[in-house]
Amino acid sequence: MKLTVGPLPPVVYWRRRGLVAAVILVLLVTLTTCAFGGGSPKAQQAADTVHPKASPSAVAKPSPTVAPTPSPSLPPASPSPSAPAVGAAATANPSAPGACTAAVVQVTAALDATKWTVGSSPRLKLTVINHGTTACQGDLGATQREFRVMGGGSWLWSSSDCQPDRGTQPALLQPGKAYAFTLTWSGLSSSRNCAGQRTRVGPGQYQLVTLWSTILSQPAPFTIAAKKS
């Protein structure tokens, strides 16, 4: 059977058939490579760049939030101390000693002797004692002290009658301390503002009462006897 047809020599027709077969083979190889090769490395690289596949370990972790460091603040400025108002020191200081009262202070009256004779000059004594546990404010001046001689229910004599201006002496009375004052009485009577005639007190039973501030003592009895002839 003859496979060549035409006027040309048979070798020409065989070459043509071989060329056609080679072209067909190249086409088949190309198609096969495109179908199973997955594309060129560059195309694959491009595809990976555009659509990367994230693995679980490649998931981006949120970066830790850094708290802002607070700037050091200056302490508030201390207010300038204002000068206390005049006369308000005792009010502003709750620990300042209070005034002496009858609740903590006792006043007593006494004489050097309980028996005297007419014409004698009895020696009288006034004592102020702070029986409290803390000091208290008082005035130990003569203006705040008074000696009184009572007899028969009447006021016979007072140290304040003839000495109206005797001065003041502000003081801090310490607890448990006694403040004693003495006075010699002339034995004569007196009246307010030293008015009238002063007379000598005669024989009888009398009482001495002392006063400090507004605190009155208990009476101290004594006797004045007639002179022996």
C-alpha positions in Angstrom: 0.0 0.0 0.0 1.5 3.4 -1.0 1.3 6.2 1.6 2.6 8.9 -0.7 0.3 10.6 -3.2 1.5 13.2 -5.7 4.2 13.8 -8.2 6.9 14.6 -5.6 9.4 12.1 -4.4 8.2 10.1 -1.4 10.8 11.5 1.0 9.2 15.0 0.8 5.9 13.6 1.9 7.5 11.8 4.9 9.2 15.0 6.0 5.9 16.8 5.9 4.2 14.1 8.0 7.1 14.2 10.6 6.8 18.0 11.0 3.1 17.8 11.5 3.5 15.0 14.1 6.2 17.1 15.9 3.9 20.1 16.1 1.1 17.9 17.4 3.4 16.4 20.0 4.6 19.9 21.2 0.9 21.0 21.6 0.1 17.9 23.6 3.0 18.5 25.9 2.1 22.1 26.4 -1.5 21.3 27.2 -0.5 18.6 29.6 1.9 20.9 31.5 -0.7 23.7 31.8 -3.3 21.2 33.1 -1.1 19.4 35.7 1.9 21.7 36.4 0.0 24.3 38.5 1.4 27.3 36.6 4.8 28.8 36.6 6.7 29.5 39.9 6.4 33.2 39.3 2.6 33.0 38.8 2.4 30.8 42.0 4.5 33.3 43.9 2.3 36.2 42.7 -0.8 34.3 43.7 0.6 33.6 47.1 1.5 37.3 47.5 -2.0 38.4 46.6 -3.8 35.7 48.6 -1.6 34.4 51.4 -2.7 31.4 53.4 -2.7 32.1 57.1 -1.7 29.3 59.3 -2.8 29.2 63.0 0.7 30.0 64.2 1.0 33.0 61.8 -2.1 34.8 63.1 -0.9 38.2 64.3 -1.1 38.6 68.1 -2.3 41.9 69.4 0.7 43.9 70.7 0.6 44.6 74.4 -0.8 48.0 75.3 1.7 50.1 77.1 0.1 52.2 79.9 1.2 55.8 79.8 3.6 56.6 82.7 1.9 59.2 84.8 3.9 62.3 85.2 4.8 63.1 88.8 2.5 65.6 90.3 3.6 68.3 92.7 2.1 68.2 96.3 -0.6 70.9 96.8 0.9 74.1 98.1 0.4 74.6 101.8 -1.7 77.6 102.6 0.2 80.4 104.3 -0.6 80.5 108.0 -2.7 83.4 108.9 -2.2 85.4 112.0 -4.8 84.6 114.7 -7.3 87.3 115.5 -6.5 89.3 118.6 -8.1 87.8 121.7 -8.9 84.6 119.9 -5.9 82.5 121.1 -7.8 80.9 124.0 -10.7 80.0 121.7 -8.4 78.5 119.0 -6.5 76.4 121.5 -8.9 73.8 123.0 -6.2 72.7 125.5 -5.9 76.2 127.1 -6.7 76.1 130.8 -10.2 77.1 131.7 -11.3 79.5 134.4 -11.2 78.4 138.1 -14.7 77.6 139.4 -16.2 76.4 142.7 -16.3 72.9 141.1 -12.5 72.5 141.4 -11.4 75.3 143.7 -11.9 75.5 147.5 -11.5 78.6 149.6 -10.9 78.2 153.4 -10.7 80.7 156.3 -8.6 80.4 159.4 -7.0 82.4 162.3 -3.8 81.9 164.1 -5.8 81.4 167.3 -9.4 80.9 168.1 -9.4 83.1 171.3 -8.4 86.8 171.4 -8.9 89.6 173.8 -10.4 93.0 173.2 -7.8 95.3 171.7 -5.9 92.5 170.1 -5.1 92.3 166.4 -6.2 88.8 165.2 -4.2 87.3 162.3 -6.5 86.1 159.6 -5.7 83.6 156.8 -7.3 82.9 153.4 -6.3 79.9 151.4 -7.2 79.0 147.8 -6.6 75.3 146.7 -7.1 73.9 143.2 -8.5 70.3 143.9 -8.8 69.6 140.1 -6.5 67.5 138.0 -5.5 70.3 135.7 -4.4 73.9 136.1 -7.0 76.7 135.9 -6.9 80.5 135.2 -7.6 82.8 138.1 -6.7 86.2 139.6 -4.8 86.1 142.9 -4.8 89.9 143.2 -6.0 91.7 146.4 -9.1 92.9 144.5 -10.4 89.3 144.3 -9.7 88.5 148.0 -11.9 89.6 150.9 -11.9 88.9 154.7 -15.1 89.4 156.6 -15.9 89.3 160.3 -19.5 88.4 161.2 -21.0 88.7 164.7 -24.6 88.1 165.8 -25.7 87.7 162.2 -24.3 91.1 161.3 -21.5 92.2 159.1 -19.0 93.9 161.4 -15.9 94.4 159.2 -14.6 93.7 155.7 -11.1 94.1 154.3 -12.7 95.7 151.1 -14.4 98.5 152.9 -11.4 100.8 153.3 -9.2 99.5 150.5 -11.2 99.9 147.3 -8.2 99.8 144.8 -6.0 96.9 145.6 -4.8 95.6 142.1 -5.0 92.4 140.2 -2.7 89.4 139.7 -3.7 87.0 136.9 -2.2 83.5 137.6 -2.4 79.9 136.6 -3.5 77.8 139.6 -1.7 74.4 139.6 -3.6 71.3 140.7 -3.1 70.4 144.4 -1.2 73.6 145.2 -2.4 75.9 148.0 -2.2 79.7 147.7 -2.3 81.3 151.2 -2.8 85.0 152.1 -2.8 86.6 155.6 -4.1 89.8 157.0 -4.0 91.4 160.4 -7.3 92.8 161.6 -7.2 95.9 163.8 -10.3 94.8 165.7 -12.3 97.8 164.5 -15.6 97.8 162.7 -16.0 99.2 159.2 -18.7 100.2 156.6 -18.8 100.3 152.9 -16.4 102.8 151.3 -15.0 103.3 154.9 -17.9 105.6 155.8 -18.9 106.4 159.3 -17.1 106.1 162.6 -15.1 102.9 163.2 -15.5 101.4 166.6 -13.7 98.6 168.5 -15.4 95.3 168.5 -16.3 94.1 172.0 -16.2 90.7 173.7 -18.3 88.0 172.0 -18.5 85.1 169.5 -17.5 85.9 166.0 -16.9 84.2 162.6 -14.4 84.8 159.9 -15.5 84.2 156.3 -13.2 84.6 153.4 -14.0 85.2 149.7 -11.9 84.6 146.6 -13.4 85.6 143.2 -17.0 84.4 143.7 -16.2 81.4 146.0 -17.1 81.8 149.6 -15.5 79.8 152.4 -17.1 78.1 155.3 -17.1 80.3 158.5 -14.3 79.9 161.0 -15.5 80.7 164.6 -13.4 82.6 167.1 -13.9 84.4 170.4 -12.9 87.8 171.6 -12.8 88.1 175.4 -12.7 91.1 177.7 -9.3 92.2 179.0 -8.5 91.1 182.5 -8.4 94.0 184.9 
